[in-house]
Amino acid sequence: MSLGHAGVGSSNYLICISFIKAAAVDVSLISYRGAAPALNDAMGGHVDGVCDAATSVASAINGNEVKGLVVSAHARLKNLPEVPTAAEAGVPAFQAEGWNALFAPKGTPEPVIARLNEALRKAVASETMQQRLADLSSLPASGDELTPDYVRQLVPKEVEKYRVLLGK
């Protein structure tokens, strides 16, 4: 079996490595110059599959151009309801969720951080943002995930997770 990805070091590559290790499968990884050529080759039958973010492949899945096999999110995605989570698909160790965060320069005063965080929380909670995130196959952050402390802890954990995954 062969899986295409957007190139060594890309998030798609990390998704592939995470899946391969969690599923304990032996596959050939095929590097492309970007996610789009990898997806095109999967649609054309030149590779058996592709590792990519749901945001990038949702239209191809919904258009029946490729079959969605698994999402590594902790819940099914609203615009891909037929694609099971990793836990539902029998690969609970496959966890490669993407995330976005706001960053400020070191030394930014706490009142500024608090004001930015308040604006972020308001934006994420808005109906418009919730719908846009759903349209993009994204699960919105909530609760503690929207705090500066969560991000301060998340970044080093993610770095360590992928360092270990890549054997570095």
Disulfide bonds with the S-S distance in Angstrom:
Cys16-Cys51 2.14
